[in-house]
Every structure is written in structure tokens, then in C-alpha cells.
Amino acid sequence: MYEATRPISGCEFCAGVEGPLILNKPNLTKAEFLRYAYLPQPMIIKNAFMDWKARKQLTFQYLKEVYNRWPDALNHFSNECQFLPFKSVFATLNEFFNMPESDVNSGNPPWYVGFSNCHPNILKELRELYPRPHFLPTDAELPNTDYTFLGEGEGAVMHLDYIPRLMWQAQLQGNKTWFISPTPECDSKCSSFSFYVEAGDAVLIDTRIWYHGTITGQFSITIQSEYG
């Protein structure tokens, strides 16, 4: 439905872009980031989140324990608070957390899911493991929800996001390959490309204008939110 009503893109956002902007500066300041913050070019900030508690503590088992403390959140999903099964066999978050532990890291069968952390008590507890990204502008507005994506050997198909702000994602564990393409009307003027991120990296993409898909390698956990 959304794709059928999507406005035709001007191609200025992708002209000349052949890959992500890579910043090898983990301690990037707000002032330094500001020159890049609202550019259309996808961006990687290497090792930006290496000191977050979430790098070690945010695991499948930890998430399962948190959600089991607030069981009403396991079935509280809507357009605003989503469970995204992608290509997995799980219909609900409750089914996902009942996955046999032997399947979590085996990648057999491969799986990948995402869900928004909308429950205020769960969101508060999770955010104790990761602060606001240090490089985001002080006046940048953040939403009242975040997403968690987990998986091994699978990922998201190519799509656009229909969200109000720019996206940032923290690769907490494992690795992920991103596949980026312009909108179809810009295929003759712009390039498709891919890139690889590792644990500790920040990824920033305007997913409202770039088609994007992903594939995970080893067991991957990411946190995603928005700014604008």
C-alpha cells in the first residue's frame, strides 16, 4: 500500500554516492558530527559503541527475562508497537522467546526478527544498558520507542521505512551486511552498493529514501532508533 502511493524521488540524494561515508573516529563530538548529521549519504562510525553495557549484557536470555517480567508486553503489538517476523517461523514475540536455546546461536534453521520496545518499563530497563548516542545533536528529537533486531543467517528483504525521522542503528554483537539501492526511478543515475559492519559500529541511513536489506553472519543483535 505504501509503495503504491510513494512520491516519485528526485535523484539528488543519491547522485555520486557509491558507498557509505566511513568515519574512523569513535569519540566523534556533537560539533564534528553536525556537518554529517543530515546528509543523505549512508554513514558508518567505527567502534562508536564499544563501551556500552549493552555490548555484553543485552542477550537473547536477558531480553527473555525482561519480557517475562512484563508478560502483557508479549502480546501488545500494533502498528505503533510491532513484531516483525521477517522470514522466521515465529508468529508472535511469545513464540520467539520460547525458541529452544539450542537454536538461538546455531543458525539452523536461520532466523531473523525485530520488535519495537514500546512498554515503558521494558524501555526504561533496556535504556539503562545504552545511553543516547554521544554524537547526536543536543536538539535532535528521539522517539519514545526503540527497536531490537536479532538473528543468524537471515535478514531483512529490500524495503523502505515509512518513519518520520532519520535512523541510527548500533551493532552490539555479531556482524551484518547491508545492501543499499536507490529508488527504481533513480537506477540509471545512481549506484547500488553494500557494506559490512561489526560489533561496536554505528550505522546511520535515511531509510525513507534508500532501499535497504540486510543479512546477518554470526549471531547478531542490534538496537535501532531515530533522530531528527
C-alpha positions in Angstrom: 0.0 0.0 0.0 2.7 2.5 1.0 4.9 1.7 -2.1 1.9 2.3 -4.4 1.5 5.8 -3.1 5.1 6.7 -2.7 6.1 10.0 -4.3 8.5 9.9 -7.2 12.0 10.6 -5.9 14.3 13.3 -7.2 17.7 11.7 -7.6 19.8 14.4 -6.0 20.1 12.4 -2.8 21.9 9.5 -4.4 23.8 11.1 -7.3 27.5 10.4 -7.0 27.1 8.2 -3.9 28.9 4.9 -4.4 29.2 3.7 -0.8 28.9 4.8 2.8 30.8 7.6 4.4 33.1 5.8 6.9 34.3 7.8 10.0 37.1 6.1 12.0 36.6 8.4 15.0 34.8 6.6 17.9 34.8 9.8 20.0 33.2 11.9 17.4 31.9 15.0 19.1 28.4 16.6 18.5 30.0 19.5 16.8 32.1 17.2 14.4 29.0 15.1 13.7 26.8 18.0 12.9 28.4 18.5 9.5 27.3 15.0 8.5 24.2 14.5 10.6 21.6 15.3 7.9 23.4 14.3 4.8 21.6 11.7 2.6 24.7 9.5 2.2 24.7 6.4 4.5 27.3 6.5 7.2 29.3 4.2 9.5 31.0 5.4 12.6 33.5 2.7 13.5 33.7 1.5 17.1 31.3 4.2 18.3 29.6 2.0 20.9 32.4 -0.2 22.2 31.9 0.9 25.9 28.1 0.4 26.1 27.0 -2.1 28.7 24.6 -3.5 26.1 27.5 -4.9 24.2 27.8 -7.7 26.7 24.6 -7.7 28.7 21.9 -7.4 26.0 21.5 -11.1 25.1 18.6 -13.3 24.0 18.3 -14.6 27.5 18.4 -11.1 29.1 15.6 -9.9 26.7 13.5 -13.0 27.5 13.9 -12.4 31.3 12.9 -8.8 30.9 9.8 -9.5 28.8 8.8 -12.3 31.2 8.7 -9.8 34.0 6.1 -7.8 32.0 4.2 -10.5 30.2 1.5 -8.2 28.9 4.1 -6.8 26.6 4.5 -10.1 24.8 1.1 -9.7 23.1 0.8 -5.9 23.0 1.6 -5.3 19.4 0.0 -2.9 16.8 1.1 -0.5 14.1 2.9 1.5 16.7 4.4 -1.4 18.6 5.4 -4.0 16.1 6.7 -7.6 16.0 8.5 -8.2 12.7 8.9 -11.9 11.9 10.7 -11.4 8.6 11.5 -14.9 7.2 11.3 -16.7 10.6 8.7 -19.2 11.7 7.6 -17.1 14.7 4.2 -15.5 14.6 4.5 -13.7 17.9 7.1 -12.4 20.3 6.0 -15.0 22.8 6.7 -17.8 20.3 10.1 -16.3 19.6 11.1 -16.3 23.3 10.0 -19.9 23.5 12.6 -20.9 20.9 14.8 -23.8 22.1 18.0 -22.3 23.4 19.9 -24.8 21.2 18.5 -22.9 18.2 19.5 -19.4 19.3 23.1 -19.5 18.2 23.1 -22.5 15.8 21.8 -20.7 12.7 20.0 -24.0 11.9 17.4 -23.1 10.8 18.4 -19.5 10.1 16.1 -16.8 11.6 15.8 -13.1 12.0 13.2 -11.0 13.9 12.7 -7.4 15.0 10.4 -5.8 17.6 9.8 -2.4 19.0 10.3 -1.8 22.7 7.2 0.1 23.5 6.4 -1.0 27.0 7.6 1.9 29.2 9.1 -0.3 32.0 10.9 -2.5 29.5 12.2 0.5 27.5 13.5 2.1 30.8 15.3 -1.1 31.8 16.9 -1.6 28.3 18.0 2.0 28.1 20.0 1.6 31.3 22.3 -0.5 29.1 22.8 2.1 26.4 22.8 5.9 26.6 21.7 8.4 23.9 24.4 8.2 21.2 27.1 10.7 22.2 27.4 12.2 18.8 23.7 13.1 18.2 22.9 16.8 18.2 21.6 18.0 21.5 18.4 19.3 19.9 17.8 16.1 18.0 14.4 14.7 18.7 14.3 11.0 19.6 11.1 8.8 19.7 9.6 7.1 22.7 10.4 3.6 21.4 13.4 1.7 20.1 13.8 -1.5 18.0 15.7 -4.6 18.7 16.8 -6.9 15.8 18.2 -10.4 16.4 19.2 -13.2 14.0 21.6 -15.5 12.5 22.0 -16.3 8.8 18.9 -14.3 7.7 18.0 -10.7 7.4 15.5 -8.2 6.0 14.4 -8.0 2.4 14.9 -4.8 0.4 12.4 -2.2 1.6 11.8 1.5 2.5 10.9 2.6 6.0 7.9 4.8 6.5 9.1 6.6 9.6 9.3 10.3 10.5 13.0 10.7 11.2 16.5 9.5 10.2 17.6 6.2 11.5 20.6 5.1 13.6 21.5 1.5 14.5 24.0 0.1 17.0 25.6 -3.2 16.0 26.0 -4.7 19.5 27.0 -8.3 18.7 28.0 -10.2 15.6 28.0 -8.6 12.1 25.7 -7.6 9.4 25.9 -6.8 5.7 23.8 -4.0 4.4 22.5 -3.8 0.7 21.6 -0.3 -0.4 19.8 0.8 -3.6 18.3 4.0 -4.8 14.6 4.2 -5.7 13.8 2.5 -9.0 13.3 5.8 -10.9 17.0 6.7 -10.0 18.5 3.4 -11.2 20.0 5.0 -14.3 21.5 7.9 -12.3 22.6 6.3 -9.1 24.5 3.2 -7.8 23.6 0.3 -5.6 26.2 -0.9 -3.1 26.8 -2.9 0.0 28.8 -2.6 3.2 29.7 -4.6 6.3 29.5 -3.6 9.9 31.0 -5.2 13.0 30.2 -5.2 16.7 30.5 -1.7 18.2 29.8 0.2 14.9 27.1 2.8 14.4 25.1 2.8 11.1 23.2 5.9 10.0 20.9 5.8 7.0 17.9 7.7 5.7 15.9 4.6 5.3 13.0 6.7 4.0 14.8 7.3 0.7 17.2 4.4 0.3 16.0 0.9 -0.2 17.9 -1.4 2.2 18.1 -5.0 3.1 20.4 -6.9 5.4 21.9 -10.3 6.0 23.5 -11.4 9.3 26.5 -13.6 9.6 27.2 -14.9 13.1 24.6 -14.3 15.8 23.7 -10.6 15.5 22.0 -8.2 17.9 21.3 -4.5 17.1 19.4 -1.6 18.7 17.8 0.8 16.3 16.1 4.2 16.9 15.6 7.5 15.1 16.7 11.1 15.4 15.7 14.4 13.7 
